[in-house]
């Protein structure tokens, strides 16, 4: 029975794992390079159909941003894909119903001593939060049959909730460090592209004789395109990280509240 339970737990753990950030970055790089060479470089985006000439639309202007553009696009696509993945993962972890109502109803069941109803709510709610609460409820019932000091039973319930939380929390936070890193890296890549573009612009201004207007415009385009795309990537990553961190904080708060409710209820309703 225990082996079967462990196998089910392992299976559930595998289900909660998100997609690998490494694979996402690799796919994003391939897509970004294809977009750069086959979409941005198309002749219709430039005067006379030649990529060496002036761009006539936004796509052509982006191409003039140079080799930094695919790198920034890779970061941008990575943020978008990981954000979508985290949205579905955290929605699943939250469960089917409203999390606040779930916590409120389970606490009400605990006060009335209806542990069976609380377990039933966990089964209906599902998700990581419900799984942690359910583990605490099972330990709660188990302690009622154990011949241990009251303080030891309360500590056992706390330890069970902490262990269940430690197993679930990494899956909730998966890929968020990557998004946090891109929030800085995207801006830095944009700045790097800006510096390269400005170098080209000053080189055009420093040529003997008439100013090379084509080289000057290419340098300015490279600087502006990379600046804009880098800032946009960094801003999107910051928004994404803040949004999902907030969701995880709400879940963590709900878990902490339920853990306190379980131990407090046991302490108030049991003499031993």
N, C-alpha and C positions, 0 to 999 in steps of 0.2 A: 504493500500500500504506500509506504514511504517513498519507494523507488519510483512508483508511478507518479506520485505527487511532485517529486523532484524533476522528473522528466517533463511534466506539464509546465512546471515553473520555468524550466530551461527553454521550452518551446515558446512560452509566452514572452520570455526575455528576448528571444530572437526576433519575434514579431515586432517588438518595440524599437528595434534598432533602425536608425534612419539610413539614408544613402550615404555612401562614402564621399567625403569632400574632395579627396584626390581624384576620383572618377569624374566628379562634377567639374573640377578645374580643367582636367584634360579635355573633356567634351566641349567645354566653353572655349578653350583655346583653339580647338579645331574649327568650331563654328565661327569664331571671331576672324580667324585667318581666311576662311572661305568667304566670309562677308567682305573682308578688306580687298581681296584679290579679284573676286568674281562679281561683286556688286558695286563697290565704291570705285573700282578701276575701269568700269565700263566706259567706252568712248563717248556715249551720249551725255556723260556728265562733264565734258570738257569741250572747249572751242576746237573745232576741226576734228573732233573725235580722237584727239591725241592727249593721253594723260599728262604729258609734259607741258601742255598749254594751260591757260587760265580755266578754273572750274566755272561752270555756269549754273550750278545748283548746290544744295547743301551736301549731297553725297560726294560730289567732287571736292568740295571744300574739306570734308572729313578725310578724304584720301590724302590731301596735301599735308595732313597732320603727321605723316610719316610712320615709321615702324612702331612708334609708341601707341598709336591708335589701337592696333589689335590687342596689345597688352591691357590697355584700359578697358576695352570691350570685353576681354576675358574676365576681368574683375567684376565688371557690371553684370554680365550674364551669370557669373557665379553667385553674386548676391541675390539676383532675382530667383534663380533655381533653388538655392538654399532657403530663401525666405518662403517660397511656396511649400517646400518640403517641411519646414518647421511649422508652418500654419496647419497643415494637415496632421502632423505628428502631435502637436500640442492640443489640437481640437479633439483628437482621439484620446489623449491622456486625460483631458478634462472630463470626458465622459459624455453621456447622452443628454442628461438634463442640466438644469441650471445649478452651478456649483454652490452658490450661496444657499439656495433652497435645500439642496442635498445636505449640507452641513447642519442647517437649522433643523431639518426633519430627523436626522440621526441623533442630534443632541436631545431632541424631544423624546425619542424612543429610549434613549439612555436614562433620562430622568424618570420615565414611567417604568423602567425595568424591562422593557420589551426588546431584548437583544435579538430575538428571531426576526422581528420586523426591521431592525437596523441592518441585519445581514441581508435581508431581502432587498432593501433599498440599494445596498452595495452591488448586488447582483444585477439590478436594473440599471444602475448608473454606469457601471463598468469604468474602464479607464484606470490610470495610474493612481489617482487620488483614492478612488473607491477600493482599489486593491490594497493600498496601505491601511485604510480604515478597516477593511475586512480582516486583515492580518491581526490588527489590534483587537478586534472583536472576538476573534477565535482564541487569542491568548487570554482575553478577559474571561471567557467561559471556562477555559482550561484552568485558570487560577482559582475558580470557584470550587474546584474539586481537589485542589492540592492542599496538603497539610504543611503550609509554610507560614511564617510570620507575615502579618499584613503588609509591612513595609517592603518585604522581599517580593511579595506578589505585585505590588505597585511598580517596583523596579523592573520586574520581569515584563510587565506590560509596556513600560517605557522603552526597554531594550528591544522588544519586538517591533515597535513602531519605528524606532531609529534604524534598525536593520533593514526593514522594508523600504524606508525612505532612501537609505544609502544605495539600495539596489535600483530604485526607480529614477533617482535624481540625475545620474549621468545621462540617461537616455533623453531626459527632458532638455538638458543643456547641450546635447550634441550639436556640433556645427556652429554654435553661437560664437565660440572663440575665433573661428575663421571669419565670420562676418565682422566681428569687432576689429580684427587685424586689417581687413579690407577698408574699413572706415578711415584708417590712417594711410594705408598703402595706396589707395585710389587717389587721394589728394596729392601724395608725394609723387606718384607717377605722372599726374597732370602737371605738377611743378617741373618735373624733369623734362617733359615734352615742351613746356613753355620756354625753359632755358635753352633747349636745342633750337627752337624756332627763333628766339631772339639772337642767338649766335649767327644763324644764317642771315637774319635781317641786317645785322651790323656788318657782316662780311659783304653784303650787297652794297651797303652805304660806303664801305671803305674801298671799293674798287676805283681804280684810276679812271678819269673821264666821267662820262655820264653814268648816272646811277642805274644799275640793272633792275628795272622795275619788276620783271618777272621773278627774279630771285628774291627781291624784297617782299613781294606779295606772298610768295611761297613760305618765306620765313614767318611772316605775320600770321598767315593761315595756320601754320603748324603750331605757333604759340597759342593762338586763341582757341583752336579746336581742342587741343590737349588740356588747356586750362578749364574750359567748359565741361568737357567729358570727365575729367578727373574730379572736379568739384561735385558734379552730379552723382558720380559713383560713390564718393565719400559720404555725401549727404544721404543717399538712399541706404547705405550700409548703417549709418548712425540711427536713422529712423527705424530700420528693421530690427537692429539690436535692442534698441530701447523698448520697442513694442513687445517683442517676445520675452525680454527680460521681465517686463511688467507682468506678463501672463504667468511666467514661472513663479514670480514673487507671490502672486495671488494664490496659486496652487500650494506653495510652501506655507503660506499663512493659514490656508484651510487645513492642511495636514497638522500644523502645530496646534491649531485650535482643537481639532478632533483628538489629538494626543492628550492635550490637557483635560478635555472633557471626559475621556475614558478613565484616566487616572483619578480625577477629582470625583467622578461618580462612584468609582469603586471604593474610594476612601470614605465617602459619605454613606454608602449603602451597605458596607460590610464591616462587621466588627472584628473579623479575623481573616 
